[in-house]
Amino acid sequence: MRIRYLPETLINQIAAGEVIERPAAAVKELVENSIDAGATKIEIDIREGGKAAIIVSDNGSGMSQEELVAALDRHATSKLQGDDLLHIDHLGFRGEALASIAAVSRVKIMTRAQDGEAWEITAAGGKKNEPAPSSHPEGTQIEIHDLFYATPARLKFMKTERAEFMAVKDTISRLAMAFPHIAFRLTHDGKNSLNLPAAPDRQARLANILGREFGENSMEIEAERERVKLSGYAGLPTLHRGTMQYQYLFVNGRPVRDKLLNGCVRAAYRDVLHRDRHPMVALFLDLPASEVDVNVHPAKAEVRFRDAAMVRSLIISSLKHALHEGGFKASSTVATQALGAMRPANYMAGSGPALPLHRGASPSVPASYAYGNLAEATYQAYEPQMDMVPSARAEEIPDTQEQNYPLGSARAQIHENYIVAQTEHGLILVDQHAAHERLVYERFKAQIAETGIEKQGLLTPEIVEMDEGQAASLLDYKEQLSRFGLEIEPFGAGAIAVQAIPALLSGRADVQRLIRDLADEILDHGQTQKLEERLNEILSTMACHGSVRSGRRMNADEMNALLRQMEKTPLSGQCNHGRPTYIELSLMDIEKLFGRR
């Protein structure tokens, strides 16, 4: 078979397969063009999830007649002023988007530059028509109809209308986070779905999109190192989700889904979240254009940093610092869930707590017993389940103690596992085992940081055979691994000799598997976390066995001492497995439960 040149229409359709994979990708390209054009107001109208129609209107700088004609040609762009792909200061730069979209759909563009005439042009299936005068106001409007009509096979791979619409909405939301000064409006099938007026700052825009829950339970991030600036907000560990969908990451205003950045977030929260839970974050990384390559992915969803190690260190250290500063707090969502569980099933707003169905004479009920259900059919007499501590009576505790300490003063221990403490503004319910587990765990880590990790030498070195490239990569991290207690040496081509392992892992670790996992991780991410993770798992297990057990009675001094240690210990708002260690209920919320407000 002889080599031949492909026709231009087929070339554009191939490019469309890479750049325009679904309606959300087309919307992203068009909205980015509007942002690059200096628009302060962008309106997006889609129909049938974007498959039937996509209309994007803006008040940007518009185009002249000559620019309008060139806009539909491949590799024609106004974004790349020079020929250096390492200095890209705009969201778009390849000049492929409009040509690719026009190759697989019907397109109409109406535009008017400032102090210029209005023009419009149409194209279908990669063939464009001559421009014609228009009456369009200043700015640009692009209409796309019947997306992928020229390549109907791609329509079979589209998801449901709702799924495509949600992808479009997520795309607009991410762009709106990065550009708070721009007003965005999204309508779907004539219904207003997203209306974001221009915001004074990024915090206000994030609150509009992510809601009050994130605003109340997030920590501000501000850090800078070697001309690389990191800003944004990170959620408390107890505010987590089951997917990474709620992690919004940006590089120079460009929304990205980058493995390196996601890995940094995971590493920073590794010690406070269960492995199948993910934090909520909105992080913005700003650095010189020459320090990042955005031309490594057709959809520009991934980037490559010149100094990836420095960027990774900045993100992880900044997040960890914020977690240590704010990790004592538990998110308000924990209290909200608790209050919801306390409401009886037949509780009606404004009607007060439900009354018991039994109308007969009530048996004697101990005053110290706390009923979990106010709507039981009959009352039954029980032995007291709450162990009131005599030395912790209210009249014996100075009011100043409740005012000076965030976790207040201990008042009782119930079910020999939960501490009830009174604060100035409400009450705190503490899980004594989970709280003490975190305290012991942090003490273990501090001791290891001070004295180092003890090594256990092997009588006979463990020889691990692997690919020569993997072995060489692993040996590059020899000094770092030694600090974690792992001593390795080269053993010929493609083999590693393990001389010592951390004493904590002695008898607990499969050395062969550990070394292979470390080598795989270095090849995938350029760093190693597996060893530290496994050591932390051992420390967590030791802390669990060494902490105050459930079922142990504590006196007032012990309970108050635990509260004071929690206030001083970083990350004490959650246990080693990511569960909250305490719940805070405000007096106002408690009064609402009883219809007092």
N, C-alpha and C positions, 0 to 999 in steps of 0.2 A: 504494500500500500504506500502510495507516494504522499509526501508532506504537502499540505495545502493551507492556504490562509482561510480563516473562518470569516464569514460575513459579519459586518458590524452589529447587526441585530442579534445574532447569536452570541457574540462577545458580550453585549450588554445584558443578555438574559443570563449568561453564566455569572457575570458580576452581581446581578440581582439575587442569584441564589446564595451568594456569599454575604452580601450586605443587607438585603431585604428578605429576611427569612420569615417574617410574619408582620401583620399590620403594625404592631408596636414598634418594630424596627423602622418602618417608614415614617411613623409619627415622630420618633426620636430624631431622625435625620432632618425632617422639615422644621421641627421646633428648634433644633440647634442652629439651623440656618437663620431663623428669626432672631435668636439670641445674638448671633454673630453680627447681624445687621443692626444691632443697637435698639431693638424693640423694647418698649416698656409695658406693652400690653399684647398678649398673645391669646387668641381664642382658637380652640380645637373642637370641631364638630365631627363625630363619627357615626356611622350607621352600620348596624349588624356586626358590631364588634370591629369595624374598620374594613371588613371585606367588601361591603357595598360602596362605601364612600368615606373619604377622609378630607376634611376641609380645614386648612390652617391659615388664619388671618393674623397679620401683625401690623404695627405702625412703625416699622423700621425704616431704613434709609431707602429701600426700593432699588429698582434697576433701570438703566437706560435701555433703549431699543437694542443696541448692540450687545449689551450684557445679557439681556433676556434671551436672545437667540443663542448665545454661547453657553448659557446655563444648562441647556439640555444636551450638550456635547460632553463626552467622557473626558475626564482629566482637565476640565476647564474650571478654575476656581479663583475666587478673590481672596481666599484666606491665607495663601502661602505667598508672601511678598517676595521672598528670595527663593533660592533653590536648596536651602539647608533644612532637611527633615528633622534636625535636632533642635530647631528653634521654632516651635509651633505654638502660637499664642491664641489660637482660636479652637473652637470645638470641632469644626469641620476643616478639612484641608485637602482631601483626595480628589474632589470633583467627580465622584462616582454616583452619589446618591440620586440626584434628579435624573441622570441618564439611565440608571438602573431601574428606577421606578417607572419612567416613561417606556421602558422596554417591555414591561409586563402589565401595563394598565393604560387607562385613558387619563390624560393629564391636561389641565387648563391652568395657566398662570396669568394672573392680572397684577400689574405692578405700576408704580409711579414713584420716580425719584424726586427728591426735594427740588422745587423750582423747575421741574421737568414735565414732560408730557406722559400721559398714561398709555400703556400698551398691554396687549394680551397675546398669548400664543397657545396653541393646542398641539397635542401629540398623542399618538395611539400606537401601541405595539412597536415602539422604537422609531416611528416615522413622524417627524415634526412638520407642521405647516408654517406658512409665512406669518409673521407678526402683523397685528392689526391694531388700529387706534382703540382706546378704551376710555371709559369714564370712571375708572377706579380712583379712589382717593390716595393720598400719600401712604406708601407702605406696600405690602405684597399679600396676595391671597393665592394659595395653591389648592386646587381641587383634584383629588384622585378618585376615579370611579372604577369599579370592577377590578380591584387589585388581583393580579395573577390571571386575568382573563386570557392573556396570550400564552400562559403556561398552565393550563387547567390541571395538569397532574399535581402541581404544588397545592392546589386547593384541597386535595384529599388528605394532606398532612396538617391542615388547619385544625385547631381545637374547637371546642364549642364557642358559640357567640359570646357567652358570658366570660369564658376563660380568656378569650382574646381581648375583650373589653377591660378585664381586670389587669391584663398585662399592659395595656395602653395607659390605664390610670396609674399604675405603679411607675411607669416611665415618666409621666408628667410630674408625679409627686417628687421623684428623685431630682429632676431638673429644677423644680420649684424650690427645693431645699437649698440648692447651690446658688440660686439667683433670687434672693428675697425681694429685691427692688423691682422685680418684674411681676405684673399681675397676670395670672393664668385663669382661664375658664375652660372647662371641659364639659361638653354635652354629648349624650349618647341617645340616639333615636328621639331627639327633641327634648330629652329630660336633662336638667342641669345636674351634673354629677360631681363637679369639683369647681369651686369658686374661691380663688385665693387672691384677695386684693394685695397690692404692693405693701410689703411689711417694712417697718423701720430698721429691723435687724434680723439676723439669722435665728435668734432665739424665738422671736415672735412667729416667724414662719414655721419653725419646727413645732411650736405649740399648736398652730392651726392644722398641721398635717398629722402629727403623731398623737395629739390629744393631751388633755390635762394629766392623765395617768403618767405619761412619760415625763412631762414637765415637773411633776411633783417628786418624782423618784429617779432623777438623773443627776449626775455630777458634771460640772463644767471641766473641760479639758483645755489647757493652754500650755504649750511647751514649744521651745525653739532650740535648734541645734544646727550649726553650720549651714545657715541660710535655709534650713528646712523647718517650716512652721506647722505645728499640729494644733488644731482647735476643734471644738464641737462639744458633744455631750455623750456621756455613757451611763447606761442605766445601772441602778443598784443590783447586786447579785440576786436578790430575791425577786427582781422583776425580770423574768426570763420567759422564753418561748421555746416551742418544740422544733423550730426551723430557723435557718439563718436569713430568712426573708426580711426580718426586721433589723438587719444590719446594713446601714446606709454609709457607703464609703466613697469619698470623692478625692480626686487628684487634680489640682489646678482647676477646680470647678467641674471636672468631668466625672460623671457617675461611672464607677467601675465595679466589676465583680472579680476581684483579683485574689488568687489563691494565697499569695504572700500576705496581703493585708488581712484576709479572713483568718489565716493562721496566726497572725499577731494577736488578734482579738481573742482567739481561742486560748493561746498561750497565757495571756494576761489574766483571764478568768479561770484558768485551769484549776486553781486551788480552791475556788469558791463555788463551782457549779458542777452538777452531775454531768457526766460525759454526753448524755443525750439531750441536754438543755443548752440553749443559746441565749446570750445577753442581747439587749436592745442597745444599739449605738448609732450615733450619727457623727462621723468623724471626717474632717476636712484637712487634707494635706496640701500645703502650698510650698512649691520649691521652684527654682529656676528651670526654665524649659529645657536647658541643656543637660539637666540632671535626670531627665526622665524621657523614655522613648514610648510614645503612644501609638507607634506604627507597627505593633506586633500582633494585632488582631483585626480581622476584617471589619468587625462591628465596633472596634475601639473599646471593647469591654475589659481588656487586660492591658497592663502597662509593664515596663521593665525599668528598674532604677539603676543608675550608674553605681551607686553605693547602697545596695540592698541591705547589707548588714547594719549600716548606720540607721536607715529608715526603720528597720525592724526593731532595733534597740530603742529608738525614740518612742515608737508607738507602745511597745510593751512596758517600758519604764514609766511612761506617762500614765498609762492606764493603771498600772500597779500602784503608783503613788496615789492616784485618786481613790482607788479601792481601799488603801490603807487609811486614808484620811476620812472617807465616808463609809467604810465597810462596817462600822459599828451600827449604822442605822439599818432598819428593816423597811422595806417599801410599804407605802400605805395600802397597796393592794392586798397585803396579807390581812390587815385589819378589816378591809372591806369584805373579804371573803368570810372572815370570822363573824362579822355582824350579820351577813346574809344567812349564815348557818344558824344563828341564834333566833332568827325570826320564825315564829310558828308557821306551819304550812297554811293555816286558815287565818293568818293575820291580815287585816285589811287596813290600808292607810287611813288614819284618822279615827279608827274604831277602837283602838287600844288593844291590849293583849287578849287572846281568846280565853274564855272561861272554861273550866272543866265541866264535862258533861254530867258528872255525878252530883246530885243535889242533896244527898243525904248528909248526915253528920260526919264531919271530917275527923279522922283519927288524929292523934297527936303527932305532929311532924316536928322533928328536931330543927331548931332555928338555924343550926350550922349546916344543914343539908342543902345543896344546890341542885335544884331540879333542872334537867336538861330539856324537858318538854313541858310546856305550860298547858298543853291540851290533852293530857292523858285522860282516858275514860274514867279511871278511879285513882284516888290517891292510895298509896301503900306506905306503911311505916317502915323506915329503913334505919339501920344503925348509922350514926354520923360518919360521913365519908371525908370530912375535911378536918385535918389536924391543925387546930388553931394553936399557935405558939404563944404561950402566956407572956414571954418577955418581949413580944412584938406587938402588944396591944397599942391601939392608936394613941391613947393618952400618954404612953411612955416614950413616944418618938417625937422629937422636936420638929416643928413645921419647917424649920430651915433645912432639915435634911432632905425633905421632899423637893424643896425649891432648888437646892444646890446640885442635886444629882439627877441626871437625865432619866435614869431607871428607878428613881424614887427609893422608897424604903419597903422592905419585906413585911407583909402583913400576915401571910398564911402560906401553908403548903397543902395542896390538895392532891389526893390520890398518890401521895408519896413520890411525886414526879414533877409537879408543876408549882412554881412559886408565884404567888400573887403579890404584887408590889403596888403601892399607891404613889402616884406622882401628883404634882400640883394641878395638872390638867386632866387627870383620868387615872387609868390603871394599866399595869403591865402584867402580862402572863408569860412566864419564862419556862422553857423546857430545860430542867436542870441538867439532864444528861447531855443533850445536844450542846448546850452552852459550855459546859465544862470540857467537853470533847474538843471544842475549838480552842479553848484556853490551853489545854495540855499540848495540842498539836502545834500551836504557835510557839510554845516553850521549847518543844523538841527542835523545831526549825531554828530558833535563835541559838540554841546550844550548838547545833551543827555548824551554823555560820561562824560561831566564835572559835570552836576548837577543830573544825574540819571534819570530814567524813572518815571514819576509821576504815582502814583497808584490811581485808582478809587475804593473805597470800595463799596461793594454791601450791600444794606439794608437787603436783605434776601440771605444767602449763596446759591449758585447754587449747587445742589447735582447731581453728575454724577456717575451713577452705571456702573461698568465694571467688567471684570474678576479680581479675586483677585491677580493674578500674575501681571497683567498690573498695577493695583493700587499700588502695592508694588514697582514696577520698577519706576513708575512716582514719588512716594514719595522720592525715592533716589535722585532725582534731584530737591528737594524742594528748596534748597538754590540758585541753579543756576536760577531756574524759578523766584524766588523772585527778583533777580537782574533785570530781564526783566519786573518786575511789576506785576507778577502773584503770588498771595498768595493762597496756597492750604493746606488743612489739612485732615487727615484721618477721615472717617465718617463710622466707622464699617468695617466689612469685605467686600471687593469688592466695596467700594464707596469712592468718593473724594468730599470734600466740598470746593468750590471755594469761598474764602473770598473777593478777590480783583482782578481786572484785570487792564492792562495798560490803562491809561486815553485816549490814542490815539485810543484804540479799543472800547471805550465806545459807545454803540449804533451801532457799525459797525460789531461786531463779534458774531457768534453763539458759545456761551461758551461751550455747550455740544459737538459740533463737534470739536472745538478747542482742548479740553481736550482729546478726543478720538484720534485725529490725533497725538497729542504729545505722547500719550502712545504707539501707533502703531509704531511711528518712533523710540522710544527708544528701543522697542523690536527688530526692524529690524536692526538698526545701532548702538545702544548703545550710542546715543547722541540725542539732540533735536535742531532742527533748525527752525521748523515751526513757533514758536512764533517770533523769530527774523526776519524771512522772512515776516511775516504779518506786523510787525511793520515797516519794511523797505518799504513795499508796501504803507502803510499809509503815511509815510514820503515822498515817491516819489510822491504820489498824491498831497500832500500839496505843495511840491516844484514846481510841474507843475503849480498849480494855483497861486503860489506866484512869479513866474519868469516873465521876460520880455516877453510880449505877441507878437506873430507875428502880423505885421501891425503897430507896434509902431515906430515912427521916433526917431532916436537917433542922438545927435550931436557928434562932433568929440571927445570931452572929454569923453562922456559916452562910446563910442565905444572903445577908447583906454583903458579906465579903465576896461572894460570887458575883453579885451585881456590880460591886466596885471594880472587880477585875475585868468584867465585861466592858465597862466604860473605858478602861485603859488599854484594852487589847484590840489591835487592828482586826478587821474582818469578823468580829464577834457577833455580828448580826445574823450570821448563818453558820451552820455546822460544816464539817468537812465535805458533806455530800450535797451542799447547796440548799438544805432545808432551813427555814427561818428558826432562830433560837428563841425569839420572843415575839409577842403580838402586843401592840399598843392600841388601847381603846380610849378615845377621848371622852371626857365627861359629857360633852354635847351629844355624841353618838349614843352613849348609854342612855341618856335621858330621852332620846328619840325612840329607843326601843320600848320605853314605858309610856309613850305618848305625852311626855312632858314638854315637848317642843313641836 
